[in-house]
Amino acid sequence: MTTAALAVGVVACATAAVHLCAGLGKLVAPEHAREAVAGLLRLADPVARRVVRLLALAETFVAVALLVPVLRPTGAGLAGVLGLAFAGAGLLGRARGLRAPCGCFGRPESRPLGAGSVLSGLALVAAAIIVLRYGPGGIPRPDLLPVGTAGLAVAIVVWTWRDMARDLIRARPTPAVHD
């Protein structure tokens, strides 16, 4: 396996993991992204909820498509489109001075749309271009993509919810036993 092929595999796994975590986060907790979508697109609440659900389903589809060789070009293309949309949302959110958290991974205390969203979106576009250019025949062990994606998804979830993870692994004082 060449270094370039390994790099393409890691990019595909990372892109799939990000979209999987973001999509599932929005499916589980859509209310956090709903406020940002409503403010950004100036939509009524019920419409914003539907847009968040559609976005979550699209992100989840992209993640799965990146793992299936025949769907990988479609998944990479959609990942690029979503990346451009996220970058545009960051620019528009910053221009409008939106303060609502983006809710990108289902977190209520995430940052508002802005420079971070622009950089993340552009990184997803770059990843999509790499996978489109080299992914169809450039990943020598596509059977390892789901394993790599699962590992990276766990890492993203632990990082995203690090406060909760820290509380789970932190030693707790033992209550005193009274005789």
PyMOL commands that set and color helices and strands:
alter all, ss='L'
color gray80, all
select helices_A, chain A and resi 3-28+30-41+45-67+72-96+115-138+142-160+162-169
alter helices_A, ss='H'
color red, helices_A
deselect
rebuild
show_as cartoon
